Amino acid sequence: MNDDLIRVLLVEDEEDDAFLLERALTKTAPGQFEMTKVATLAGALQMLETSSFHVVLADLSLPDSRGLDAFERVHEANPGLAVVVLTGNDDERLAVRALNEGAQDYLVKGRVDGQSLVRSMRYAIERNRCTRLERDNVALESEVRARRLAQEELERLTVRLEARNRELQQFASVASHDLQEPLRKIVVFGDRLKNKHSANLGEQGADYVNRMTNAAERMQTLIDDLLEFSRVVTRARPFVKLDPVRVVEEVLADLEVLIESKSAIVEVGPIPELSADPTQLRQVFQNLIVNAIKFQTDGNMPRIVIKSSPAVLGSAPGVSISVSDNGIGFEQQHSERIFAPFQRLHGRSEYGGSGIGLAVVRRIVERHGGTISAVSSPGHGATFTFLLPIEQDPFETQPS
């Protein structure tokens, strides 16, 4: 089919009228139009499903439709198609209604010559094209306005976020200096009491001093852990391409003494390269491995398996990394609670720590645009699975 031809669908049940229209078109504009003829509305609708046309010439009086029904059904089948209605001498009022409903033009049968037919169809096609352009422009302007409003809102949120980060940095500064200084004095003077005045304290007094200094040391640990949690944002570094297996190997080297003391076995499978903050990814693996070694029954040999599989985050390629252990496990109902700051499932006397490690892990994973979850049951170990995108936005602004 020649793409330069204007394809016309003529919907006309009167053979004589159809013949005259086709002949007038052929004589006036030879080789410029290609006309397909059908005699019913049903035939027109079927033709519109299987073929494409530039314009439809539709009679308003057909064997299977009357009045505006033919135009309305054609327009409904293809709203973007130019339509010229054909009407008799006494139906011009109906043709005007068709124009108000969306038809591009109308012709009165018996008054049509080749020039008016060609002119009407070309006008209908052009008018329809302009209508579509106007509609597209309105939609484009609306989208531009929506994007501008979204950009303005993003800028406002960015300003608020930067203010919150500054507040967090100020808090971290206060926590690292001002809050810890009184605690250090409590510990120092507690030690002086024990060393210089132990004879005057008595057994009960010494017990009180020990409890005081222990509480101060726990408070200091909590502040240190809180600082670690806040530094996920305040001391974040840019994302770089790295080998996660290399990161795990460095972590295992740092934990060599702990691993040997517990006779732990750590198996590491292949993990594809990805973009990440090296220090923070290292912290994720370290916290998960230390937890796996720590939460074990007495005499049990820790066994940790780290492996990966392909994943998709939204529409972007990612990787699913799992860290499984054979430890004490936990009830699945606590699988969300364990990621909250300072949440513990066991007493301090059973297992040490403040309960901040997994909260830091989740915060780091979410900063990388990923997710983390845990599956476990008592006595059957736990599996922590985190999903990370392979690529990070290189233009993301990193906190200082």
PENOR-V135595 format. One record per backbone hydrogen bond with DSSP energy under -1.0 kcal/mol. CO is the residue of the C=O (numbers start at 1). NH is the residue of the N-H. Records with the same first field share a line. If there is no record, write none. Layout:
# PENOR-V135595
CO: NH + NH
This chain:
# PENOR-V135595
2: 5
6: 34
7: 54 + 55
8: 36
9: 57
10: 38
11: 59
14: 18
15: 19
16: 20
17: 21
18: 22
19: 23
20: 24
21: 25
22: 26
23: 27
24: 28
25: 29
29: 32
32: 6
34: 8
36: 10
38: 12
40: 44
41: 45
42: 46
43: 47
44: 48
45: 49
47: 51
55: 9
56: 84
57: 11
58: 86
62: 65
65: 62
66: 69
68: 72
69: 73
70: 74
71: 75
72: 76
73: 77
74: 78
78: 81
82: 56
83: 104 + 105
84: 58
85: 107
86: 60
87: 109
88: 91
91: 95
92: 96
93: 97
94: 98
95: 99
96: 100
97: 101
98: 103
99: 102
105: 85
107: 87
108: 111
113: 117
114: 118
115: 119
116: 120
117: 121
118: 122
119: 123
120: 124
121: 125
122: 126
123: 127
124: 128
125: 129
126: 130
127: 131
128: 132
129: 133
130: 134
131: 135
132: 136
133: 137
134: 138
135: 139
136: 140
137: 141
138: 142
139: 143
140: 144
141: 145
142: 146
143: 147
144: 148
145: 149
146: 150
147: 151
148: 152
149: 153
150: 154
151: 155
152: 156
153: 157
154: 158
155: 159
156: 160
157: 161
158: 162
159: 163
160: 164
161: 165
162: 166
163: 167
164: 168
165: 169
166: 170
167: 171
168: 172
169: 173
170: 174
171: 175
172: 176
173: 177
174: 179
177: 181
180: 184
181: 185
182: 186
183: 187
184: 188
185: 189
186: 190
187: 191
188: 192
189: 193
190: 194
191: 195
192: 196
193: 197
197: 201
198: 202
201: 205
202: 206
203: 207
204: 208
205: 209
206: 210
207: 211
208: 212
209: 213
210: 214
211: 215
212: 216
213: 217
214: 218
215: 219
216: 220
217: 221
218: 222
219: 223
220: 224
221: 225
222: 226
223: 227
224: 228
225: 229
226: 230
227: 231
230: 233 + 234
231: 235
233: 236
240: 276
242: 274
243: 247
244: 248
245: 249
246: 250
247: 251
248: 252
249: 253
250: 254
251: 255
253: 256
255: 259
256: 260
257: 261
258: 262
259: 264
265: 304
267: 306
274: 242
276: 240
277: 281
278: 282
279: 283
280: 284
281: 285
282: 286
283: 287
284: 288
285: 289
286: 290
287: 291
288: 292
289: 293
290: 294
291: 295
294: 296
295: 328
297: 300
302: 265
304: 267
305: 324
306: 269
307: 322
309: 320
311: 318
313: 316
316: 313
317: 390
318: 311
319: 388
320: 309
321: 386
322: 307
323: 384
324: 305
327: 381
328: 379
331: 334
332: 335
334: 338
336: 339
337: 340
340: 343
347: 351
356: 360
357: 361
358: 362
359: 363
360: 364
361: 365
362: 366
363: 367
364: 368
365: 370
366: 369
371: 387
373: 385
375: 383
377: 380
381: 377
382: 325
383: 375
384: 323
385: 373
386: 321
387: 371
388: 319
390: 275
393: 396
